[in-house]
Structures are given as structure tokens and as C-alpha cells.
Amino acid sequence: MQHDVLIIGSGAAGLTAALSLARHCRVLVLAKGDISGGSTAWAQGGIAAVLEEGDSFDNHIDDTMVAGAGLNSRETVEFVVENAPAAIQHLVDLGVPFNRNGGGGDHADDLHLTREGGHSHRRIVHVDDATGWAVQQALERAALANPNITLMPDMVAIDLIADRHCASPTGDKRIWGCYALNRATGHVEALTARATLLASGGAGRTYLFSTAPRGATGDGIAMAWRAGARVSNMEFMQFHPTCLYNLEVKNFLITEAVRGEGGHLLIPETGYRFMGDFDPRLELAPRDVVARAIDHEIKRLGLDYVHLDISHQPADFVKGHFPTIYDKLLGLGIDITRDPIPVVPAQHYTCGGVLIDLQGRTDLPGLYAAGEVSQSGLHGANRLASNSLLECFVFGDAAATDIIEHWDELGPPPAILPWDESRVTDSDEEVVVQYNWREIRRFMWDYVGIVRTTKRLERARHRIELLRSEVEEYYGNFRVTPDLVELRNLIEVADLIVRCALERKESRGLHFNSDFPDTLPVAVDTVLVP
């Protein structure tokens, strides 16, 4: 099946690019599961942009650079920040019902702005505490209404189509689409296109505790690496400080804005507000500082969790600002207008990824990337709150623009070999896949978590080597399944994370190694070359 452009991923980055491209060509958007199943729909917080009087691009740029511990590319940060107000206005035009101050009108100058950790001003536009869902629905409505966009759910991308898959290989590094497993038919299809955009999200499910959706298994990063693209800064895994601690409810995030609107972090037994022991910014310190502080107190005191308490604020204020969290926790017996919330850190965002330039181009001609799958230089060693959705809009649009500008150079795809499964059989040992999946997530949490040591990292690398040989043998002998595809990718991204972490002989931002506690004077990206 051939389309002009193939987009792998149906969240903010993928649909933004699709809507831009659809003015010029036919676009196929793949989703691994449901079209709304990616990380975008889960985003509670909001989108950062300079809209308040007294704020400036320079302030937003400086806040981003400070949070990123100096590792950011200033050129990238400037590019994204300066394009943020236009991205917000585009979302307003699409009908995203952002909270407003009550002045009327449909422009960005009346939007209600909240503040989050690491920001020097109020600059977060939001839809209550469920911004991502509102954005996802608006983008989907626009995509569904566009005759040049085809949305295809339940398609599991397996590998990119490279020169070696061509009927007549030429020896160049062009990418021509991907092979994808159709869940409905069980067959693998070759989907070809002039250009391919990876918008497949991050690798959060490499870890035992994560706020990421079930499908965040680093597929795009793993596929790009196997195809020959460089990958960068995978050691910088952001751990969100405040994920709900509840043994029945997994992965429910308590948004940064709870702390932005006055929430306190407390020791459960004593009610002691401990953030003052770690940082003068208290609960509004950047996420890596807050996550390490909570991790330190949990380990020091043998706790299961700490408390996040906003009950000192008026009840109507709390319900009005956080209706989703209020309703969800009330159903679990916690009234956040009166009770503290038990929270623990959890993996939240992949700051590293496939290396791209300001046009979203990877090392491989015909292959672009945008959003969490990429390493654009925006986040550096730690992502500033609410810069992630912003990156999706800016780079989704930038990639689309570049594809159109180079349309004739990209050219139509050649004849591609069909997927070969003549030498494989159906698996009768699916339990092996599930066991290895659980093992990876457990040792990555224990050995490659918030605080690391070289010894733990080397243990993780040894386990990865053993598991890789098992998985490759399994992959070579049995027909692919969605779980097997994800397991193969999890092994790949776990290896990339550990290799990057071992290469960095310092502690910076999200990467803290007890054997190298100091920060080196010069910030340098970790770049892995296939």
C-alpha cells in the first residue's frame, strides 16, 4: 500500500504534521492501538508559551536552559520558544477549549495561565487538568474531516524499509516507509512512502513504574537505530516526582500544577515539609531535584510514599483547578480538599532519542522525527514542564514544511520486497515474552533508576546481553506478535539507555551517578553511532 507520506504515531506531533502535509499530499497515519492511545491524551498539565505581560522569550529560553542543565541547544530552544505563541493560536483556531480569564473572544490573549516548576512566570495554557485529551480530540476531529488523511489504528510498526528491502538495492541510506503488523489480519504489510515521520513517542515502559501509556516501548527509537540513525542522550530519563501511590490504580499522574498552585510535599508520619532541606525553590524546583529529594526521603525513612497536600487551599479552588484529579481520587476514598495524596516518583519522559535538526530530519534521507521519539536539543539534561507538547507542535510543523519543500528530491518509492515469514512458525511459548518483559522493567528500575552507580549499570548491561540473545533467537524462529515486537524494542532501548549512562562520567540534570557526583564544566551530548 503506497501513500505520499507515512506518519508512525497519532499523537500531537503526528497529527500536527499530518494536518500541515494534507494541504499538499496524501498522508497515512499509523497508530499501534487506538488512535487516541498515545501519550498526548494522557497529558494533564498544559503547554508553555510566552503570553503574559512582563514575560519574554528570553525568560522562557533561560528557564528551559536552566532546567536542561546547560546541555540544551540554544538555537533549538530559541526556535521552539519563538514559535510557541503561534502554535497556541493554531490550537485555539482548531477549537481547543483552553481555560480563559473571562474576557471573551477567541484569541490567545485572554487565556488563563498557570505556573509550573522551573518557570519564572505564569505561561502554561491548559484545559483544566486534562489538556492533552482536549488537544488530542481537536487534532483528531480535524484529521478525520480531511480527505487527504487516512488514520489507521491497530498497526504495529516492526522495522523501517531501508535500501536492503528494495527489489533493486542501490546502496544508499534512504528510508521508504515501514513494515507493520496489522492486528486485525495478523499479516505484515509493507507501507511505502516518499517520506516517513517517526512520531511514536518515548520509551517509558522500559521501567517498572511509569506514567507513560502501555504502548510507550521506544519503537521509533529502536527502529531508527537498527536502520542506522544516530541516537543521543538516552541516559536522561525524566522521573515525574508525583505519581499516585495506589496498588490498584497504576500510572495515575498528579500534575505538576498541584505544586504550582501551592501543594506541599510532606513526610506522612510527621507532616514535615522536607523540600526546604534540598532546594530554596521548595516544591517549585525542577523535576529532577524534586524526584531525587522524594527518592532520598523514601529510602532514608523506609517509606512507601510521601504526601502531596493541597488541602490548605479553599475547596472550591482545588475542585475548580483539578476536577479530573479530584473526581478520580474521590472514587478511591481520597478527598483532596481535605486529605493528602500519597505519591511516589515514576518514569515520565524520555529526553533523549533519535537525533534531529531544526527541520526534524534524521541522519537517514527520507526519515524525519518529531516529539518524544526525538532528541532535538530542546530539553538538554532535563525537560522543563509543559515544553513537551509544545515541541510536538513546532517540530511536527517543521518536518511537514521541509518535506513539502523537498518534494521532488524525495521522489516516489521503488519496488519493495514483501515481508518474508516463510521460515517461521506460530509461537507456543508466549510466556517467555511476558517473563522477559517483566524482567527488563524490574532491573531497569532497580539498576538504572533515579540514582545510579557504575556497578549497577554494568549489571544491567550484562542482563541485557543475555536477554538480547534469547529474544533474537525467539524473533528469528516465530511469527511476529505485537508483544514480541515491543519486547525486541524494549531490549534495544534499554541497551541504548545503559550505554549512554555508562558513557557519561558526571552527574547532570536527570542523570545522577553516585560514582561521578560532580558536574563537568563543559556540557556535551552523548551521541551513539550505529
Secondary structure, DSSP 8 states (H G I E B T S, - for coil): -B-SEEEE--SHHHHHHHHHHTTTS-EEEE-SS-TT-SSGGG--S-EE---STT--HHHHHHHHHHHTTT-S-HHHHHHHHHHHHHHHHHHHHHT----B-S--SSSGGGB-EE--TT-SS--EE-STT-HHHHHHHHHHHHHHT-TTEEEE-SEEEEEE--GGGBSS--S-----EEEEEETTT--EEEEE-SEEEE-----GGGSSSBSS-TT-S-HHHHHHHHHT--EE-TT-EEEEEEEE--SSS-S-B--THHHHTT-EEE-TTT--B-GGGT-TTGGGS-HHHHHHHHHHHHHHHT-S-EEEE-TTS-HHHHHHH-HHHHHHHHTTT--TTTS-EEEEEEEEEE--EEE--TT-B-SSTTEEE-GGGEE-SSSTTS--TT-HHHHHHHHHHHHHHHHHHTHHHH-----B-----TT-B--S-HHHHHHHHHHHHHHHHHHSSSSB-HHHHHHHHHHHHHHHHHHHHHHHHB---HHHHHHHHHHHHHHHHHHHHHH--S-BTTB-BTTS-S--SS----EE--
